[in-house]
Amino acid sequence: MVEFRALKASEMDAWFDHCALVFDQHNDLEASRQYFMNHWYNDPWRERHGILVAVEDGEILSTVRVFHRRIYLAGEIFSMGGIGEVSTKEPYRRQGLSGKLLEMAIEYMKREDMDFSILATGSPRHYSRFGWEEVATYWKQAEIQPLRCGDIRLMNLQDPWELQQSMNLYHMYSCRFNGAIVRDRWDYWQDWVRTEVTRGWFAQGRGRGWVMMEAGELKAYLAAATDAGKDILIVNDFACREDEADSFRKLIQHAAWSLGNGESVKVVFPAAVASDFPTKLEARQGLMVRLNNKELWDRLPGSSISELFHGISGGDPTTSKLVSWGIDGY
């Protein structure tokens, strides 16, 4: 008989094995397992009772994890439950296991007073049955020529001064967007952010972070990674004090020089980031949002979840305020 419950402390290793096996997209179980271990041990808000499992005869068949997060939205900060690690072993799919776990996750988020829930998926119909709504994300694509900049160097989050400067800069920049994760804990930067910047656990992907200095102060930073098996540079994080378009251009050109082979490279970054070079706009599906706290509709702007997070009503998608940084992905 299948048992639905929270994960026990004694089952952590078995849970890592389960996630690694189901999500092993690159035939590298060790790297896959390390990814999920990173997302557990590097998460200062981790909560074992937020890991829900379907178990039979001691074997984990399916799981859903609720990540404890807060987001910037409409000039305020709200609690959010991130849904991740949704996975069911092949022989047990289409039996309603993940659906039952999602219902349990909704009840868990209610008990934890989580205002919103956000997830990313390739199967939106499955989640829409439980109240999540699909929200398009807008991205810019550009062909960038590599160019080294003498004011830019590699990011060093092991330096307390630089880590604090980066934290301050991130809040100053990302608090004006909708959906960006609040990163106000030192250990989140030291463990989660630093690990995700370098993608060191994953042999097929390369990532780095860079900072731009001016008069001894950190003016801007950027984190980017090459997509595994593709010649695409993806911007996973960015923040600046001023001169946004100029700072971004210098940083992304330097990143193309640092991670490239001397030739132009295709770059993808959130449409909300200002740029002063030719770009092509792209809409992507897969992001889904659930409003758990229905009472918030009385005071939040917009007539739909999409309008609320984009901050636009039938307007130009290039003015969307929705940002979901890859560094915070779960």
Secondary structure, 3 states (H helix, E strand, C coil): CCEEEECCHHHHHHHHHHHHHHCCCCCCHHHHHHHHHHHHHCCCCCCHHHEEEEEECCEEEEEEEEEEEEEEECCEEEEEEEEEEEEECHHHCCCCHHHHHHHHHHHHHHHCCCCEEEEECCCHHHHHCCCCEECCEEEEEEEECCCCCCCEEECCCCCHHHHHHHHHHHHHHHCCCECCECCCCHHHHHHHHHHHHHCCCCCCCEEEEEEEEECCEEEEEEEEEECCCCCEEEEEEEEECCCHHHHHHHHHHHHHHHHCCCCCEEEEEECCCCCCCCCEEEEECCEEEEECCHHHHHCCCCCCHHHHHHCCCCCCHHHCCECCCHHHCC
